[in-house]
Amino acid sequence: MVRGVLDAYDAGAHESAARRHLALSRLTEAVMTGQPGTVATKALLNARGLPAGPVRGPLLDADPALTARLRRLLDEAEAATAAVTVTAAVTATAAGGSPR
């Protein structure tokens, strides 16, 4: 998702980059505030079935409510960035270009 922001910006599609960035901003804020970023990042990775493992003490793993909130925000960010990608592809195709 972040790569899509950078790719759009590098391609000069600044409006698309801004839309993608906004779609990720709520998730980024949730990961980086209220608890150490490690706790939130590991919660998301573990929730996705990726091998992140527990945090090291003295930190505590995220509670189920935080994990659920982060998963919801990640799902929303993925859906929003996917919508931006589809919109950009349709616009490019309609303009005679190739979808990116």
N, C-alpha and C positions, 0 to 999 in steps of 0.2 A: 504494500500500500504506500509506504513512504517512497519507494523507488518510483512509483507512478507520479508522485508530486514532483520529484526531481526531473524525471524524464519529460514531463509536460513543460516544466519551466525551461529546461535546456532547449526544447524544441520551439520555444517562443510562444507556447500556448499558456500565457500567464493567467488568463481567466480560468482555464481548466485546472491549472496548478493551484490557484486560490481556492476553487471549489473542493478539490481533493484535500487540501490542507484543512479547511474548515470541517470536513467530514471526520478528520482524525483528531481534531483539537479536544473534543470532550474526552476521548479515550486517553490521550496524552495527559491531560490535566488530572484525570482520575488515577493514572499510574504514578504520577510524580508528586501528588499531594496527599496528605492525610496519613501516609505510612511510608516507610522506606521503599524506594523504587524496586529494590530486590524482592521484597515481599509480594508486591503486585505483579511483577514480571514472572516470578516463579509460579504464582497462582494461575496466571493465564496460560503459561506453558504446560503446567500439569493438567489444567482443565482441558487442553487440546490434545492430551495424551503424549506430549513431548517429554523427553527425559530431563526434567529440571531438578527434581528431587526437593527435599525440604530446605528451608533456609538454615543457616548456622546460627547458633546462639551467640549473643543473647536475644536475637530476633525471634519472633514467633511467626508461624505460618499464618496466612490470611484466614480469616474466619469465613464460614460458608456464605454469609450475606455479602461480604466484599467480593468474594470470588464470583458470585452470581451477578453482581452489579458490573464487574469488569467484563464478564462474558457477554452480558447484554450490550455493553458499550462497544465491544469488539465486533459483535454481530451487526450492530447498527453501522459502524464504520465500514465494515466490509460491504454491506448492502449499499451504502451511500457511494463508496468509491466505485463499486461495480456499475451503479447507475450512471456515474460520470463517464466511465469508460464506454458504456453502451451509447450514451448521448454523443460523445465525441466521435465514435465510429460512425454513427448514423449521419452526423453533420458532415464529416469528412467524405463519406461516400456520396452524399447528396451534392457536395461541392465538386465532385469529380476526382477526389483524392482517394487515397487508400486509408482504411482504418488503421489506427495505431494500436 
